[in-house]
Amino acid sequence: MVRGLYTSASGMLVAQQLANTVANNLANVNTNGFKQTLLEIQSAPTLDVYRLQTDPGPRTGTNALPGVPVAAPVGQLGTGAWIYDTPETFAQGPLQATGNPYDLALGGTNAFFNVQTPQGVRYTRDGQFTVNPNGNLVTTDGNYVLGQNGPIQVQQQQGAVTVGPDGTVSQNGITIDRLALTRFNNLVDLRKQGNNLFVDTGNAQPQPTTAATVIQGSLEKSNSNVVRSMVDLIVAERWFDSNSKSVKMQDQATQLAIQDVGTTA
């Protein structure tokens, strides 16, 4: 029964984490460039259960032989579940036209803007950029947007800024720079960090790319699916509730075994 308590408790922990993950996806449904997080669940290792017994010897009487110990297999005992991984899904989010020349979206799923942060270069799909007082193209957090020659800088009040589909940044018809864009051979090792940024955890294999399409005057919205997330949240709550009831039932059975089994009237 104690094993059953631990098994049910592990199910409660996984259900709680699922609810937290889905709730975070729902909370960011209006976040530009947000990529929803998935929860990969794995069965915990099973235990082989045996019935230990002693079979009687082959003879009886004065010539009886001692019994033979036998471990008869009963089956396997599950020990619950645990979280295997929490990767992101990089499906393309819907595009929303804004008309703002500094709002940029990327077509396709495997391309990211490069931004300079105090922790180093990070990557984002959030193209809601602006220009700081020094003329640098920056994110909403003030991180520099990188071009192939470093941080992109424009001359304020010196004419319209245009960004071509290939990422070329121009002002008054003069090319300033080209957006530094990155693709990854292994998106599984690209993980969230901070405010809508991604970081290479060591094996994402980043590579510069010129194949992405840049869409000026538009933003990529979150790829979270509200309806599916609501269904997943209900599933997580029911999962947690069923495991909670299982814990309660096993606790009651243990209490009865302690108090009543073996007692005499």
N, C-alpha and C positions, 0 to 999 in steps of 0.2 A: 504494500500500500504506500510505503514511503517513496518508492520509485515512481508510482503514479502521481504523487503530489509534485515531484520535481518535473515530470513530463508535462503535466497541466500548467505548471508555473512557467515553463519555457514557452508554451503556446501563448500565455498571457503577455509575456515580454515581447514576443514577435508581433502579436496583434497590436500592442501599444505603439511599437515602432512604426508599424504600417500606418496606423492612424496619424502619427506625427508627420510621416512623410507625405501622406495624401493632403493633410491640412496645410503643409507648407506649399505644396503645388497649387492648392486652391487660393492661398493667400497671395500668390504671385501671378494670378491669372491675367492681371493687367500690367505686369512688368515687361518692359521691352526686352526682347531677345532672351527671355527666360526659357530654360530647358528643364522640363519636369524630371524629377528623380524617380527611378524605379527601385523596388525592393526585391532582391533575389533571395528566396528562402530555400534552405536546404535541410533535409532530414538529418537529425543527429545520428551518430553511429548506433547501430542496433547491437543488442547483446544476445548471444546464444544461450538459451536456457536448457538445462539438463535436469533430469530427475535422478538423483543419486539413490541407489538402492543396492541391496545385497541379494543376489539370487541364491536360492538354496543349493546345497551341494548335490551331486548326482546320485548319492547313495544315502540310505538311512540305516539306523541301527548302530551296531558296534563299529561298522566299517564306514560310517558317514564321513564325507570329506567336508572341509569348511566351505562356507558360502563364497560366492564369487562377486566381488564388487562390480557394479555396472553403472555407467552414466548414460542413461537413456535420453536421447534428444527429445525435447518437448517442442521447441520452436524458437522463434526470435521475439525479443522484447524491444519495442521501440522506446527511445529515450527522449522523444520530443523533436523540436526543430530549433534552428538558429538562423541568423542572418548571414548569408554568404557574401553579398555585396550590395552596394547602393549606387549603381551607375546612372548616368543621365541618358535620356533618349534625345538624340540630336535631330529629330524630324523638323522639317521646315515649319516655322510658325506663319500664320497669315500676315500679309503685308498691308499696311495702312498708309495711305497717302496723306502727307502733312503739308506739303508745299514749302517747308522750311529747307533752304539750301544746305544747311548743316546736318540735316537728318539723313542718314545713310542706312540702307539695308543691303544685305547680301543674299543673292540667289543661290540656291543649293544648300546642302547640309554640312559640307566639310570645308568651311572657310571661316576665318576669324580675323577681326581687327586686332592689331598689335598695339598695346598701350604700355607706357612706361609708368611704373608705380615705384614707391620707395623700396619695395621688396624685389624689384626687377621687372622684366618684361612679363606681362600677363596677356590673356586673350579674352575677347568678348564678342558677343553677337549683338550687343546693345549699341546701336549706331546713333543714339541721341546725343550729338555733339554740339559744342558751342565754341565761341572764341573768347579767350580771356583778355584782360587789358593789354597784354603784351603781343596779342595777335596769334597766340598759339591755339591750335585746334585741340580741345580738351574734352574729356568725358564729364558727366554731371558731378563726379567726385574730384575733378580738377586734374586727373591724370592725362599726360600728354598722349595724343594720338600719333603714332609713328608712321613715317613714310620711309621710303627706301634710303633716304639720306638723313634720317633722324626725325625729331619732332617737326610736324608740319606747322609752318607759320605763314600767315597771310597778312596783307596790308589792309588794315581796317579803313573804311571809307574811301577805298581806292578802286571800287568797282565790284561787280558780282563775281562770286566764286562758283565755279562749275566743277563737277566731278564726273568724269566719263565712266562708261560701263566697265572699262579696264582699270579703274581706280586712279586715273590721272587727274591731279588737282591743278586747275588753271585759274588765273585771274586776269581779266582783260585780255584774254587770248594768249597769255604767256604761261607756259607750264612752270608750276612751282615745284611739284614733286609727284610721286606716285605712292598711293597707300601701300603700306607693308601689310600683306595678307599672308596668312599661314594655314596650311592644311596639315592633317595628322594621319599617319599610317595606322595608328592604333588609338582610336577615340576612347576606348575603354579606360585608358590610363590618363585621360584628361578629366580633371575633377574641379568642382566648384571651389572658389576661394573668395572670401570677402563679398563685396557688393556686386553681384552679377559678373564676376570675373572667373576665368578658368586658369588652372595651372597644370603644367606638365609634371606628373608625379615621378617621371624618370624613364618611362618606356613608351611615351606617346609618339615619339619620332616625328617632331615638327619639321615641316619643309616649306619654304617660300612657294607661293603659288601665284600665278597670273591668270589662272583659268576661271576664277570666280567673277560673277557679274555684280557690279556695284550699282545700286538703284538710288539716285539722288532724290531727295524730297519725299522719302518714304521711311517707315520704320517696320521692323519685324516684331510682331507681337509674341506673346507667350504661346508655346505649343501645348500648354496644359488643356486637357479636355475636361470641361466642367462637369458634364453629365457622367462621364466615366469615373471621375474623381469622387463624385457624390456616391455612386454605387460602391466604389471601393471603400469609402468611409463607412458606409452601412455594414459592409461585409466585415470590416475590421472590428466594429463595435459588437457585432453578433459573435464573432470569433472569440473576442475577449470575454464576453458574457458566458459563452458555453464552457470555456476553460475555467472561468471563475466558479461556475456551478459544479464542475467536476472536482475542483479543489475542495469545495465545501462538502460535497458528498463523501469524499475520501476522508476528510477530517472527521466527519461524523461517524464513519465506519470504524476509524481508528479509536475514537473515543468509546464506542460501544465495545470494541474488542478489549480495551483496557479495563473498562468498568464491569462488564457483564460476563465475558467468556471466562470460564473456569471458576466462577463463583458458585457457591452452594446455597440452597434456600435455608 
